[in-house]
Amino acid sequence: SKAYYREYEIPGGTPSSLVLGFQRVGGFYTTAPGITVNYGGGGCNGSISFTPEAGQDYEAGFAYDGRRCQLAIYRIIPQGQGPARLEAVPTQRPPKC
Protein backbone atom coordinates (compact mmCIF):
# COMPACT_ATOMS: atom_id res chain seq x y z
CA SER A 1 0.00 0.00 0.00
CA LYS A 2 1.36 3.41 -0.93
CA ALA A 3 -0.03 4.68 2.38
CA TYR A 4 2.74 2.79 4.19
CA TYR A 5 5.78 3.28 1.99
CA ARG A 6 7.19 5.38 -0.83
CA GLU A 7 9.87 4.51 -3.38
CA TYR A 8 12.51 6.92 -4.64
CA GLU A 9 15.42 6.55 -7.04
CA ILE A 10 18.60 8.06 -5.62
CA PRO A 11 22.09 8.16 -7.21
CA GLY A 12 24.67 5.59 -6.13
CA GLY A 13 27.97 6.70 -4.65
CA THR A 14 26.54 9.99 -3.38
CA PRO A 15 25.76 10.51 0.32
CA SER A 16 22.00 10.73 0.82
CA SER A 17 20.10 11.98 3.86
CA LEU A 18 16.57 11.09 4.89
CA VAL A 19 14.08 12.49 7.36
CA LEU A 20 11.38 10.03 8.34
CA GLY A 21 8.93 9.30 11.08
CA PHE A 22 5.61 7.85 12.07
CA GLN A 23 2.93 8.59 14.61
CA ARG A 24 1.01 5.78 16.25
CA VAL A 25 -2.72 6.26 16.47
CA GLY A 26 -4.79 4.45 19.10
CA GLY A 27 -8.05 2.76 18.16
CA PHE A 28 -7.54 3.34 14.43
CA TYR A 29 -7.23 -0.25 13.22
CA THR A 30 -10.19 -2.63 13.32
CA THR A 31 -9.52 -6.33 12.76
CA ALA A 32 -13.11 -7.65 12.87
CA PRO A 33 -16.52 -6.27 13.79
CA GLY A 34 -16.28 -5.01 17.33
CA ILE A 35 -12.59 -5.90 17.79
CA THR A 36 -10.17 -2.97 17.79
CA VAL A 37 -6.38 -3.15 18.04
CA ASN A 38 -5.08 -0.25 20.13
CA TYR A 39 -1.54 0.77 19.25
CA GLY A 40 -1.46 3.55 21.84
CA GLY A 41 0.34 6.86 21.42
CA GLY A 42 3.93 7.65 20.60
CA GLY A 43 5.94 7.36 17.44
CA CYS A 44 9.44 7.72 16.11
CA ASN A 45 11.18 10.30 13.90
CA GLY A 46 14.59 11.65 12.99
CA SER A 47 17.16 11.96 10.23
CA ILE A 48 19.86 9.62 8.94
CA SER A 49 22.52 9.59 6.20
CA PHE A 50 24.14 6.80 4.15
CA THR A 51 25.90 6.29 0.83
CA PRO A 52 23.97 3.90 -1.44
CA GLU A 53 25.68 1.65 -3.98
CA ALA A 54 24.51 1.88 -7.59
CA GLY A 55 22.07 -0.85 -8.63
CA GLN A 56 21.10 -1.83 -5.08
CA ASP A 57 17.69 -1.62 -3.38
CA TYR A 58 17.34 -0.25 0.12
CA GLU A 59 14.66 0.06 2.76
CA ALA A 60 14.58 2.77 5.40
CA GLY A 61 12.80 1.94 8.62
CA PHE A 62 12.92 1.77 12.36
CA ALA A 63 14.77 -0.56 14.71
CA TYR A 64 13.89 -0.89 18.38
CA ASP A 65 16.43 -1.45 21.13
CA GLY A 66 14.25 -2.12 24.15
CA ARG A 67 12.12 1.00 24.42
CA ARG A 68 14.37 3.17 22.23
CA CYS A 69 13.57 3.79 18.57
CA GLN A 70 16.37 4.20 16.03
CA LEU A 71 16.30 4.93 12.32
CA ALA A 72 17.94 2.26 10.17
CA ILE A 73 18.79 1.59 6.52
CA TYR A 74 18.77 -1.97 5.16
CA ARG A 75 19.99 -3.35 1.82
CA ILE A 76 17.37 -5.65 0.28
CA ILE A 77 19.02 -8.90 -0.81
CA PRO A 78 16.83 -11.15 -3.02
CA GLN A 79 16.83 -14.84 -2.04
CA GLY A 80 15.55 -16.55 -5.20
CA GLN A 81 11.93 -17.62 -4.73
CA GLY A 82 12.03 -17.09 -0.94
CA PRO A 83 11.58 -13.86 1.00
CA ALA A 84 14.30 -11.24 0.63
CA ARG A 85 16.90 -10.80 3.34
CA LEU A 86 17.61 -7.39 4.92
CA GLU A 87 21.21 -6.43 5.70
CA ALA A 88 21.96 -3.42 7.91
CA VAL A 89 23.89 -0.63 6.17
CA PRO A 90 26.39 1.68 7.93
CA THR A 91 24.82 5.08 8.63
CA GLN A 92 25.80 8.36 10.19
CA ARG A 93 24.20 11.58 11.35
CA PRO A 94 23.32 13.79 8.39
CA PRO A 95 25.33 16.96 7.83
CA LYS A 96 23.81 20.20 9.06
CA CYS A 97 22.20 22.23 6.30
VOGU-822371 format. One line per field, with one value per residue: residue number from 1; residue in one letter; x, y, z of N, C-alpha, C, O, CB in turn. Coordinates in nm, 3 decimals, m for minus. Each point is the difference from the previous one (the first is absolute). Glycine has a CB too. Example, Ala and Ser with C-alpha at 12.3 -4.5 7.8 and 13.67 -1.06 7.14 Angstrom:
2
resi: c(1,2) .
resn: c(A,S) .
n.X: c(1.319,0.154) .
n.Y: c(m0.569,0.222) .
n.Z: c(0.780,m0.197) .
ca.X: c(m0.089,0.082) .
ca.Y: c(0.119,0.119) .
ca.Z: c(0.000,0.006) .
c.X: c(0.090,m0.077) .
c.Y: c(0.120,0.109) .
c.Z: c(0.000,0.073) .
o.X: c(0.104,0.051) .
o.Y: c(m0.002,0.111) .
o.Z: c(0.066,0.017) .
cb.X: c(m0.293,0.067) .
cb.Y: c(m0.115,m0.174) .
cb.Z: c(0.059,m0.232) .
***
This chain:
97
resi: c(1,2,3,4,5,6,7,8,9,10,11,12,13,14,15,16,17,18,19,20,21,22,23,24,25,26,27,28,29,30,31,32,33,34,35,36,37,38,39,40,41,42,43,44,45,46,47,48,49,50,51,52,53,54,55,56,57,58,59,60,61,62,63,64,65,66,67,68,69,70,71,72,73,74,75,76,77,78,79,80,81,82,83,84,85,86,87,88,89,90,91,92,93,94,95,96,97) .
resn: c(S,K,A,Y,Y,R,E,Y,E,I,P,G,G,T,P,S,S,L,V,L,G,F,Q,R,V,G,G,F,Y,T,T,A,P,G,I,T,V,N,Y,G,G,G,G,C,N,G,S,I,S,F,T,P,E,A,G,Q,D,Y,E,A,G,F,A,Y,D,G,R,R,C,Q,L,A,I,Y,R,I,I,P,Q,G,Q,G,P,A,R,L,E,A,V,P,T,Q,R,P,P,K,C) .
n.X: c(0.083,0.155,m0.080,0.315,0.191,0.052,0.144,0.217,0.128,0.227,0.213,0.087,0.174,m0.201,0.072,m0.314,m0.047,m0.249,m0.138,m0.119,m0.213,m0.185,m0.183,m0.022,m0.287,m0.059,m0.184,0.163,m0.079,m0.328,0.179,m0.319,m0.238,0.157,0.333,0.100,0.293,m0.007,0.269,m0.076,0.020,0.230,0.097,0.264,0.078,0.294,0.104,0.119,0.247,m0.011,0.217,m0.301,0.234,m0.095,m0.267,m0.146,m0.317,0.071,m0.236,0.046,m0.078,0.024,0.263,m0.213,0.303,m0.283,m0.200,0.213,m0.210,0.302,m0.122,0.061,0.108,m0.127,0.221,m0.322,0.222,m0.242,m0.014,m0.027,m0.262,0.099,m0.139,0.207,0.209,m0.096,0.334,m0.055,0.066,0.259,m0.247,0.192,m0.206,m0.135,0.276,m0.149,m0.188) .
n.Y: c(m0.118,0.217,m0.026,m0.114,0.172,0.272,m0.205,0.250,m0.112,0.070,0.041,m0.304,0.182,0.192,m0.033,m0.097,0.209,m0.204,0.252,m0.317,0.083,m0.229,0.198,m0.315,0.088,m0.130,m0.179,m0.054,m0.308,m0.071,m0.295,0.020,0.208,0.167,0.029,0.330,m0.141,0.223,0.058,0.147,0.267,m0.028,0.098,m0.083,0.319,m0.037,0.113,m0.283,0.129,m0.282,0.072,m0.142,m0.197,0.168,m0.191,0.056,m0.030,0.209,m0.117,0.323,m0.202,0.106,m0.176,m0.023,0.040,m0.153,0.164,0.054,0.053,m0.079,0.159,m0.309,0.095,m0.316,m0.005,m0.084,m0.272,m0.062,m0.246,m0.052,0.042,0.164,0.248,0.174,m0.116,0.294,0.010,0.209,0.201,0.057,0.200,0.230,0.150,0.053,0.159,0.174,0.035) .
n.Z: c(0.000,m0.207,0.329,0.023,m0.208,m0.137,m0.214,0.037,m0.278,0.257,m0.246,0.085,0.195,0.199,0.340,m0.050,0.255,0.034,0.144,0.091,0.203,0.022,0.159,0.143,m0.125,0.317,m0.200,m0.308,0.014,m0.028,0.035,m0.060,m0.027,0.256,m0.067,0.074,m0.070,0.272,m0.222,0.304,m0.084,m0.154,m0.245,m0.033,m0.084,m0.083,m0.235,m0.083,m0.163,m0.166,m0.208,m0.146,m0.083,m0.269,0.052,0.311,m0.001,0.245,0.161,0.103,0.255,0.246,0.087,0.257,0.141,0.189,m0.074,m0.275,m0.256,m0.128,m0.258,m0.090,m0.285,m0.028,m0.250,m0.085,0.033,m0.261,0.216,m0.371,0.011,0.283,0.062,m0.173,0.207,0.124,m0.064,0.271,m0.253,0.212,0.102,0.032,0.161,m0.300,m0.020,0.222,m0.271) .
ca.X: c(m0.083,0.076,m0.019,0.098,0.137,0.021,0.124,0.072,0.126,0.105,0.125,0.099,0.129,m0.018,m0.067,m0.141,m0.058,m0.144,m0.075,m0.119,m0.064,m0.138,m0.077,m0.099,m0.134,m0.075,m0.137,m0.022,m0.009,m0.103,0.032,m0.126,m0.107,0.003,0.132,0.091,0.138,0.043,0.144,0.042,0.060,0.144,0.045,0.144,0.038,0.138,0.068,0.108,0.074,0.076,0.043,m0.048,0.076,m0.078,m0.062,m0.048,m0.127,0.010,m0.123,0.021,m0.102,0.026,0.046,m0.026,0.094,m0.077,m0.103,0.056,m0.018,0.110,m0.016,0.092,m0.003,0.030,0.011,m0.091,0.074,m0.092,0.037,m0.067,m0.146,m0.036,m0.006,0.127,0.070,0.040,0.133,0.020,0.096,0.059,m0.062,0.056,m0.087,0.009,0.067,m0.090,m0.026) .
ca.Y: c(0.118,0.124,0.073,m0.044,0.017,0.074,m0.039,0.108,m0.037,0.091,m0.038,m0.078,0.062,0.135,m0.003,0.038,0.016,m0.019,0.036,m0.084,m0.019,m0.047,0.029,m0.104,0.050,m0.098,m0.028,0.028,m0.123,m0.095,m0.129,m0.071,0.079,0.011,m0.026,0.107,m0.013,0.131,0.013,0.101,0.122,m0.008,m0.006,0.002,0.084,0.047,0.007,m0.098,0.015,m0.117,0.009,m0.119,m0.054,m0.003,m0.126,m0.071,0.044,0.025,0.028,0.081,m0.035,0.022,m0.114,0.026,m0.055,0.016,0.102,0.109,m0.011,0.050,m0.010,m0.098,m0.024,m0.140,m0.041,m0.111,m0.104,m0.104,m0.137,m0.090,m0.004,0.025,0.142,0.073,0.019,0.138,0.012,0.136,0.081,0.103,0.132,0.104,0.117,0.082,0.130,0.113,0.079) .
ca.Z: c(0.000,m0.006,0.125,0.098,m0.046,m0.124,m0.066,m0.065,m0.063,0.041,m0.068,0.074,0.023,0.052,0.129,m0.003,0.133,0.008,0.120,m0.001,0.129,0.002,0.120,0.030,0.029,0.076,m0.040,m0.142,m0.078,0.040,m0.060,m0.024,0.062,0.144,0.057,m0.038,0.047,0.047,m0.006,0.096,m0.053,m0.027,m0.138,m0.017,m0.114,0.003,m0.129,m0.013,m0.126,m0.045,m0.139,m0.070,m0.113,m0.123,m0.036,0.118,0.057,0.143,0.075,0.120,0.099,0.141,0.079,0.141,0.096,0.122,m0.017,m0.079,m0.144,m0.081,m0.144,m0.056,m0.145,m0.029,m0.141,m0.030,m0.072,m0.047,0.035,m0.094,0.014,0.139,0.039,m0.004,0.126,0.025,0.058,0.052,m0.073,0.087,m0.010,0.084,0.014,m0.122,0.020,0.025,m0.121) .
c.X: c(0.088,m0.019,0.109,0.143,0.003,0.133,0.059,0.125,0.103,0.132,0.093,0.129,m0.006,m0.068,m0.142,m0.051,m0.150,m0.054,m0.126,m0.056,m0.138,m0.062,m0.099,m0.133,m0.080,m0.141,m0.030,m0.026,m0.108,0.026,m0.126,m0.110,0.007,0.134,0.096,0.138,0.046,0.152,0.054,0.060,0.146,0.030,0.151,0.031,0.145,0.058,0.122,0.066,0.075,0.040,m0.042,0.097,m0.092,m0.057,m0.054,m0.134,0.015,m0.138,0.040,m0.111,0.047,0.044,m0.020,0.101,m0.065,m0.112,0.047,m0.017,0.120,m0.037,0.104,m0.019,0.042,0.013,m0.092,0.075,m0.097,0.054,m0.072,m0.152,m0.046,m0.006,0.139,0.059,0.037,0.134,0.021,0.113,0.059,m0.065,0.074,m0.104,0.012,0.072,m0.104,m0.014,0.016) .
c.Y: c(0.124,0.084,m0.032,0.016,0.082,m0.047,0.119,m0.057,0.105,m0.046,m0.079,0.078,0.141,m0.007,0.054,0.008,m0.012,0.053,m0.084,m0.014,m0.060,0.036,m0.111,0.065,m0.110,m0.017,0.019,m0.126,m0.093,m0.131,m0.079,0.082,m0.003,m0.024,0.107,m0.027,0.140,0.006,0.107,0.122,m0.022,m0.006,0.003,0.092,0.041,0.006,m0.093,0.021,m0.129,0.022,m0.128,m0.043,m0.002,m0.139,m0.081,0.058,0.009,0.023,0.080,m0.035,0.029,m0.129,0.037,m0.073,0.017,0.099,0.116,m0.027,0.061,m0.012,m0.095,m0.009,m0.145,m0.019,m0.120,m0.099,m0.110,m0.139,m0.099,0.010,0.031,0.149,0.063,0.010,0.148,0.001,0.144,0.069,0.102,0.136,0.098,0.111,0.082,0.131,0.109,0.081,0.148) .
c.Z: c(0.000,0.125,0.099,m0.046,m0.129,m0.057,m0.073,m0.065,0.041,m0.062,0.091,0.017,0.054,0.136,m0.011,0.144,m0.008,0.131,m0.005,0.140,m0.016,0.133,0.021,0.032,0.069,m0.055,m0.147,m0.080,0.055,m0.072,m0.037,0.066,0.152,0.066,m0.052,0.058,0.038,0.003,0.094,m0.068,m0.032,m0.147,m0.001,m0.118,0.015,m0.140,0.002,m0.137,m0.032,m0.145,m0.072,m0.111,m0.121,m0.023,0.117,0.045,0.150,0.060,0.123,0.098,0.140,0.066,0.146,0.086,0.137,m0.024,m0.089,m0.149,m0.072,m0.148,m0.054,m0.151,m0.022,m0.151,m0.018,m0.087,m0.043,0.033,m0.091,0.015,0.143,0.031,m0.002,0.140,0.012,0.070,0.044,m0.075,0.097,m0.027,0.090,0.015,m0.128,0.028,0.027,m0.128,0.029) .
o.X: c(0.093,0.078,0.023,0.091,m0.101,0.092,m0.071,0.058,m0.020,0.018,0.011,0.034,0.104,m0.105,m0.025,0.033,m0.062,0.068,m0.074,0.068,m0.053,0.070,m0.084,m0.006,m0.013,m0.063,m0.117,m0.078,m0.004,0.013,0.003,0.029,m0.008,0.012,0.022,0.012,m0.003,0.063,0.121,m0.008,0.048,m0.089,0.065,m0.071,0.058,m0.073,0.054,m0.063,0.048,m0.051,0.060,0.073,m0.119,0.069,m0.046,m0.030,0.066,m0.095,0.091,m0.116,0.089,m0.053,0.023,0.023,0.019,m0.088,m0.074,0.027,0.047,m0.069,0.111,m0.109,0.097,m0.079,0.001,0.042,m0.049,0.121,m0.065,m0.056,m0.119,0.024,0.100,m0.072,0.034,0.020,m0.015,0.100,m0.072,m0.022,0.084,m0.104,0.109,0.001,m0.114,0.097,m0.018) .
o.Y: c(0.010,0.093,0.077,m0.003,0.012,m0.035,0.078,m0.096,0.119,m0.120,0.029,0.084,0.061,m0.063,0.102,m0.084,0.043,m0.006,0.006,0.025,m0.011,0.020,m0.025,0.109,m0.110,0.097,0.004,0.001,m0.024,m0.002,m0.077,0.085,m0.106,0.016,0.010,m0.039,0.090,m0.070,0.018,0.014,m0.113,0.012,m0.027,m0.004,m0.011,m0.011,m0.030,0.050,m0.068,0.090,m0.106,0.082,m0.028,m0.100,m0.112,0.117,m0.083,0.036,m0.037,m0.016,0.081,m0.107,0.114,m0.120,0.103,m0.025,0.095,m0.110,0.107,m0.093,m0.008,0.024,m0.047,0.056,m0.093,0.033,m0.074,m0.023,m0.093,0.110,0.025,0.083,m0.067,m0.006,0.063,m0.072,0.092,m0.062,0.056,0.038,m0.038,0.000,0.012,0.050,m0.009,0.022,0.083) .
o.Z: c(0.080,0.023,0.093,0.083,m0.069,0.074,m0.064,0.050,m0.022,m0.022,0.119,m0.083,0.023,0.011,m0.065,0.083,m0.098,0.103,m0.098,0.100,m0.110,0.099,m0.087,0.058,m0.053,m0.041,m0.039,m0.095,0.121,m0.122,m0.095,0.084,0.062,0.121,m0.121,0.116,m0.083,0.079,0.010,m0.122,m0.003,m0.085,0.101,m0.100,0.108,m0.099,0.106,m0.092,0.091,m0.067,0.022,m0.055,0.013,0.023,m0.019,m0.025,0.063,m0.070,0.073,m0.040,0.023,m0.031,0.040,m0.018,0.066,m0.081,m0.021,m0.047,0.037,m0.040,0.054,m0.051,0.060,m0.076,0.082,m0.111,0.085,0.000,0.049,m0.004,0.022,m0.087,0.027,0.100,m0.100,0.098,m0.081,m0.033,0.083,m0.115,0.081,m0.066,m0.056,0.113,m0.044,m0.073,m0.090) .
cb.X: c(m0.276,m0.099,m0.268,m0.258,0.166,m0.225,m0.013,m0.146,m0.097,m0.139,m0.032,m0.136,m0.022,0.090,0.246,m0.067,0.252,m0.050,0.168,0.020,0.182,m0.016,0.112,0.187,0.020,0.199,0.057,0.223,0.247,m0.183,0.209,0.085,m0.135,m0.242,m0.067,m0.202,0.051,m0.274,m0.133,0.048,m0.209,0.118,m0.274,0.098,m0.294,0.100,m0.133,m0.058,m0.026,m0.073,0.138,m0.309,0.267,0.073,0.197,0.267,m0.197,0.324,m0.206,0.229,m0.174,m0.115,0.148,m0.267,0.188,0.290,m0.017,0.138,m0.299,0.237,m0.204,0.108,m0.044,m0.044,0.242,m0.248,0.261,m0.198,0.103,0.254,0.112,0.082,m0.301,m0.006,0.056,m0.261,0.104,m0.182,m0.055,0.239,m0.308,0.341,m0.083,m0.215,0.305,m0.030,m0.139) .
cb.Y: c(m0.134,m0.097,m0.076,m0.153,m0.230,0.239,m0.314,0.265,m0.234,0.173,0.175,m0.295,m0.200,0.158,m0.075,m0.024,0.103,m0.195,0.233,m0.148,0.202,m0.209,0.274,m0.264,0.267,m0.042,0.061,0.197,0.045,0.187,0.075,m0.316,0.057,m0.084,m0.261,0.202,m0.294,0.095,m0.095,m0.194,0.250,m0.127,0.141,m0.233,0.095,m0.084,0.270,m0.218,0.317,m0.244,0.256,m0.013,m0.112,0.283,0.110,m0.168,m0.023,0.061,m0.176,0.205,m0.255,0.293,m0.187,0.152,m0.050,m0.028,m0.157,0.157,m0.098,0.029,0.243,m0.153,0.292,m0.129,0.178,0.117,0.125,0.176,0.163,m0.265,m0.192,m0.299,0.019,0.137,m0.302,0.145,m0.280,m0.010,m0.087,m0.166,m0.066,m0.056,m0.008,m0.153,m0.063,m0.014,m0.260) .
cb.Z: c(0.040,m0.271,m0.132,m0.003,0.177,0.008,0.039,0.116,m0.175,0.239,m0.261,m0.004,m0.201,m0.246,0.179,m0.311,0.167,m0.251,0.111,m0.298,0.201,m0.257,0.057,0.028,m0.146,0.242,0.263,0.118,m0.178,0.163,0.227,m0.093,m0.260,m0.131,0.137,m0.126,m0.065,0.058,m0.245,0.285,0.134,0.299,m0.183,0.195,m0.134,0.327,m0.141,0.244,m0.053,0.227,0.039,0.108,0.139,m0.120,m0.172,0.094,m0.251,0.038,m0.155,m0.090,m0.176,0.034,m0.217,m0.030,m0.212,0.223,0.245,0.230,m0.010,0.219,m0.069,0.267,m0.117,0.284,m0.103,0.128,0.045,m0.186,0.191,0.011,m0.208,0.149,0.115,m0.302,0.097,m0.084,m0.065,0.260,m0.303,0.120,m0.131,m0.008,0.310,m0.197,m0.107,0.317,0.005) .
***
